[in-house]
Amino acid sequence: MRRKIPPLQTLMCFDAAARHESYTRAAQELALTQSAVSRQIGALESFLGVALFRRTRHGVALTASGAAYARQIALRLEAMERDTLDAMTSHGAGGSIALAAVPTFATRWLIPRLPRFAALQPEVVVHIDTRTRPFLFADTEFDAALYAGTPAQVANWAGTRAQRLLDEDVLPVCSPELFRSAGGRPGKTLSPQAVSRLPLLQQSTRPDDWRAWFDAQGVEAPLARSGPRYELFSMLAAAAEHGLGLVLAPAPLVADELARGQLVVACNRPLRARRAYYLVTPDRVDEHPALIALRAWLATEAESATQATQATQATQASPPGG
């Protein structure tokens, strides 16, 4: 049966014109003439029987129907490009996994461990893109997501199931130099009161984390919301390593720095997790074998990471002293 699909060149012209809302800029992107793009759009509108653009004083603008069609076509073209790149690669005989992940967890926890997965599953290719919020799997090409959130947020993610991997317990860490200058030493970490008098590094997306930590310790800390703010956790960790202050860090994300001694536990009183890291997948029974393998491997790695973090904290910190 013949499919009712416009020619690919026509769709590519429409996608470019829709993104730029300009036939001229679309033509420049595609190395075509402006009139060629205009003819392709006209042919597509005739094929659909729908007006996709309207003329304005400054050129063209999408109609409501055009905007809706453009969103869907962009997704399909992106999927075709990914499928083509998958087919071109010499790897991936065991299948591929398109994984959405929160960026900090991906760069600081997942990617350093991926060589171990590659050794176990050399024929599986893992593609990673960043997403920080829930999305509809049906509207994307993702097979799974690594997501950081509360149990309520995960429960409200429609059409999915979630596997809890790691709790996001947070604790104050800093450079060894700052720790020693504040009176800390092996076997005797700082008290919460001492922490309150030191420079605090703030994450701009979590402005109340330090306040919550001091409240849990029963400590008045007028400067809990003071200090330089950084958007990304990677920036915070770098600032802490260079002695700019203390960071309230999720334990799984600084395990390597703690093990190498680049950071130390300033006060061994973690704030118990309000959030956790989850593997989220569409709620269906026909999972691809590659995804089943990734799920099992992630569970093993998460358990090992939790044990390693607990061991590092135990060796670096004892109950707080003065």
N, C-alpha and C positions, 0 to 999 in steps of 0.2 A: 504494500500500500504506500502510495506516495505521501510523504510527510509535508504538512503545510508549514514550511519553514522558509523564511526569506533567505537569499544568498548571504554567505558569511561576510563578503565584502560590504554589503549593504548594512548589515548589523554593526560592523566595525565603524563605518562612517557615522551611523546614528549614535553609537556609544561615545565616540570622540566629540561629536557635535553637542550631545547632551551634557557631557562633563564640562565643556567650555562655554556652552550656550553661545556658540559662534561657529558659523560655517568656515570662516576664514582661518581661525585657529585650528579647527579640526583638519582642514586641508593641509596646513603646515605640518601638523603632527604626522599625517599619513602620507606626505609627499604627493599630494594630489592638487588639482586646481579647485578653487572655490566653487566653480560651476559644476565640477564633477561631483563634489559632495552634495551640492544642492539637488542635482538630478537623482542621486541615490536616495536622499531623504524623500523627495517627491515620489519616487517609485515605491518606497516603503509605505508612505501614507496611502497611496493608491491600493497597495496590496492589503493593508489593514482596514482601509475604509475609515480611518481615524486621523484627525489632525494632531500631529505630534509637537509642532512648534507654532507660535504666533509671531507675527512681525511686530517689532517695537521700533522706537525712534533710534535705538542704538544697535539694532540687529535683530536677533531672534531670542525668544524665551520659550521654555517648555510649557506645554499645556498640562493640565492635571493628568490627562491620560498619558501624555508623553513622559511625564516624570515617573509615573507608576511603571510604565513599560521599560524605561531606562534603568530603574533599579533592578528589575528582573534580568534584563539582558546583560547588565554588568556582572551579575553573579554567574550567569551561564558562561560568559566569555572567560571569566577568571577560572571557572572550573575546567573549561576546555584547555586553557593554557597549562594548568597544573597537570591534567591528564596527559597532555602532550609531553611535558617535561619528564613525567614519570616514565613514559614509554621510551623516551630518548636515553634515559640513564641505563648503564649496564648493570646496575644493582637492582635490588628489590624483588628478586624472584620469590621471596617469601611474603611479599605484599608490602604495602606502605601504610603508615598511620599519620593522619593529619591531626595534629595536637594543638589546641589552644591553651595558652598558659599565661598566668600573671608573670610579668617580665622579671621581677626580682627573684622569684622562686625558680624560674627557668634558668637564669644565668648563674645564680649562686648555689643552687642545690641540684637541679636536674642535670644540666649539661655536664658538669664535672663527673657525674656518675654514668653518663650514657655510654662511655666506652665499655663498661662492664656488660650493659645490655647488648651492645654490638658483638661482644665476644660470645655471648650466649645465643644470640639470634642474628648471625651475620647476614642473613638474607632479607632481613626486615629493615626498611628505611623509615625513619621518623622525621617528619616535617613539623616544624614548630613555628607558630605565629602567636602574637600577643593578643590577649583579650583580658580585660579586667572586670567585666560585668557579665551577668548571665545573658544568653542569647538563645534563639530558637535554632536547634540543630537542623531542622528542616530547611532553614533559609541559608545554611552554610554548607561547606564541604567538610567540616570537622567531624572526626570520628569520636573525639573525647576532649575533655578540658581539665586542666589542673587549675583549681579555683581556690581562692582564700576567702573565707566568709564564716558567718555564724551558722549554727544548725538551722535557725529559722530561715535564713537566706537560702540555704541549700534546699530545705524542704519546700520552699516556694518556687523553685526552679521547675517549671511545668514540663512534664514529659520526660523526666530524667530519673536516673538513680545515681546515688553517690556512695563512694567508698572513702571513709575517713582514713587519711594517711598519717598526718602529723599534727599534734596540737601546737598552737602558736603561743607557748609560754614565753613571756618576755622578761628579761632581767638586765640590770645595768652593767655595761661593759665599757672598758676604756683602754687606753694604751698602758703598757707596763710602767712607763715613765710617770704618767699622771697618777697612776695608782700609788706608786712609791712616794711621790711628792706629797700626796694627801695623807700619808701615814700608813698605808696598807703594806702588808708583807705576807709571805707565805704562811698559811695557817691562821691568818687574822685579817679578814676583809673589813671593809668600811661599814660603819653603821648607817642606817637610813638618814640620820641627822647629819652625818658627815657628807653624804651624797648631796643633800639639799644645799650645801654651801659651795658646791663645785659647779663649773660651767656645764650646762645641760644642752645637748643638741636636740633640736625639735624636728619632727617630720611634719611637713606642712599639711599632708593629707590626714594626719592623726594628731590634731593639736591637743587632745586631752589625755594622751597616754601617760605622760609623767604625772599629771594630776591624779589619775586613777591609781598609779603605783604608790605615790605618797599617801593617798587616802587609805590604801590597803595596809600600809605600815603604821597608820595612826600618827603620822608626822605632819606638822604644819610646815608648809614649804611655800612661802610667798613668791618664790621665783620659779615655780613649777612650769609656768607657761613662758618663761623668758629664755633667751638664748637664740642663736642663729637657726634659721629654718632651711631645710633642704627638702626638695620634692621627692627625690629617689632615695631608696634605702642604700643603694650602692654609694651615693654621695655621703650619707651619714657614716657608713662603715669606714670609708676612706678618711673622713674628718676625724673620727675617733682614733684610728690608727696613728694619725699624725698629731695626736695630743690636744686637739681643739676642745675636747670635752667628753662627757659621757653620753652614750646612746642607749636607749631602752630597746634592746634588740630581741627579735624572735630567736630563740635558742637554735633552731635548726639552721638558720641562715648565717650564723657566725661560728658554727662548730669547727670549721677548718681553721679559722683565725685563732680560735681558742686553743686548738690542738697544736698549732705552730707557735703559740706564744705571742702572736702579733697583737692580740687583745687578751685581756684578763677579766675575770668576773670581779667587779668592784664591790658588789654586795650580793651575797648568795640568798636573796629572797625573791624568787621569781613570782611574777603576777600570773596566776593560773589563767589558762587560755579562755578567752571569750570567742576566739576565732580558731579555725583549723584549716589545714590544707586537705583538699578532697580531689579524688579522681571522679569526674562527672561524665556519664555516658548516656546516650539515648536509652530510654527504657524499652528494650527489645531483647528477644532471646537469641537472635541469630548473629551473635558477635563474631567478627572475623578472628581466625586463630591468632593473627599477629596482635590484635588488641587484647585477647585473653592472655597471651604471653606477657605483654606489657603490664597488665593489671597485676599478675602474680609477682613479677619482678619488682614493681613499685612497692608492693606490700612488704616484700623482704627487705628492700633498701630502707624503707621507712622504719621498720622495726630495728634494723641495725643502727640507723642514725640516731634513734631515740636512746638506745643503750649507750652509744658512744658519747652523746651529749651529757647524759647523766654521769658517766664515768669521769668525763673531763671536769664537770662542775664539782664532783666529789674530791678530786685531787687538787683543784685550784682554790677551793673555798671551804671554810668551816663556818660554824655559826658566827654571826657578826660580832666583832669586838669594837672597842672604842676607836 
